[in-house]
Amino acid sequence: MLRMYFTSADIARTRVAPRPDPLWELILAIQMLRRQPGDLLFHTWRDQAKDAMRSADFGARLRPLLALVPRIGYFPDFLTPSDSLYGLAEGLDAIRFTPRPMLRNDIQCLARSRHLAYLPPTAGPLAAGDPTTLVELTDTLQACYDLTVRPHHRGAHSALARDRQLRAEALADNGVDGLFASLHPWVSWSHGELRIPGHCDQEMFLDGRGLLLIPAYFCVGAPITLFDAALPPVLIYPAQHHLDTLPGRENTPRAALTALVGGTRAAILNAIGAHLDPVTTTDLSRHLTISAASASEHTTVLRNAGLITSHREGNRMLHRPTSLGRELLTTAW
C-alpha cells in the first residue's frame, strides 16, 4: 500500500494538473501494449497500435522500450520528468538532460526490480549518461508516441477534460476531502493520510510540497507515483472513461446527440468539450470547415440553451462547455 502524509501546507497545495502529461500517457501506453488487469476497454486500441507499429516496422525499436518499461512494476523515474506537463517536446528535452546520478540510480533500481533479468544493450550507456544514447531514446519515444498515443489525442483530451471538471467541482464543493472522496475506491483519506491499496509498499512525506494529481487516459489500475520521494510529489490516477472517448469512438458524435441539436451543433459541442482550454470561434470554423459567421450563429444557439459559456478576450470569443453540456456529451453516446 502507498501511504502519503500531508501537512496543512500540503493540503493547501494539492491540485489537479491543468493539462495532460504526454510522457506519462506514453509510458502507460507502452505498458498497455501488454495485457493489463482491467484493460478490457483497450483491446481495440491495442490492436490498432500494434498494426501501426507493424506497418512502420517499429519492432526492433520497441524492444528496448519494453525492457525499460515492464508490463507492471517499477520503471525509471527519469522517463516521466515534470517538464512533460508543459508538452512532449519539453519532456523529451528534460530526458536528454537528465543528471547522470539519476540515470545511474534509476537503471540500477530497474536491474534490481527485474532481478537481473534482461535489460536492453542501451542500459549501460544510458546509466553512464551517453548523449547519443539519450538522443536515440528520445527519438524512439517520439516515434512511439506518434504511433500509439497521438492518433487518439482527441479522445484522450476529451476524457481528461471531463475528469478534470469532475475533480474541480468536487474540490470546489467540499475541499480536499471532497476531491479525495471523488477518487474512491482507488484511494482512502483520513486525518492527513492518503492510502492507495494495490500499490507496492511505499511511504511518502510531502513535507509542505503539496501533491499534483494527474489524470491519465491509459491508466487502468491503482494510482501510481514516482519511486524517488525527493522528486516533486505526483499521483497518477485513472481518468474516467466514456464511450465517446474510447479509441475508435472518439471522433464523431453519435446519432442521439445529432438528432437532439443537429449535426453541426453536435459537432461544435463535441469539439468544445474535447479540449481542456477554451475554444475560439475561429478554431471551430477551421476545424469544421464552416464560415466564422456560421460558427458564431451555432455557438449562440448552444449558449442560449445553456450548453456552453462564452466570453470575449480581445478580439476573440472563447467557448467552454457547461456542466449540462458535458453531461449531454456523456449521456448521448
PyMOL commands that set and color helices and strands:
alter all, ss='L'
color gray80, all
select helices_A, chain A and resi 8-12+22-32+40-55+59-68+77-79+82-86+88-96+100-113+123-127+131-148+150-181+243-245+255-261+263-273+281-288+292-304+323-331
alter helices_A, ss='H'
color red, helices_A
select strands_A, chain A and resi 2-5+15-16+188-190+193-196+202-205+212-216+234-238+279-280+308-313+316-321
alter strands_A, ss='S'
color yellow, strands_A
deselect
rebuild
show_as cartoon
